[in-house]
Amino acid sequence: MEAAIRAVAVRFPIRAAALATYNPDRDEDDKTLCAGLGIIELVAECACDVPGRQFMPNPSGASTRSL
């Protein structure tokens, strides 16, 4: 999964990501929690660590995607 996330981040700007359906009652050893946090950290790192790409937030908060 790490290689796939890195490959996508090199080719496309990461604008959003989501992890869903975490149930702490079913995660007795916190394995799912740790995996999820690792994925979040990796996505954040890849989103900020692409050479030549700068993060440029939209000051209005509006979507820049045209429909």
Secondary structure, DSSP 8 states (H G I E B T S, - for coil): -HHHHHHHHHHS-----------GGG-TTSHHHHHHHHHHHHHHHHHH--TT------TT-------
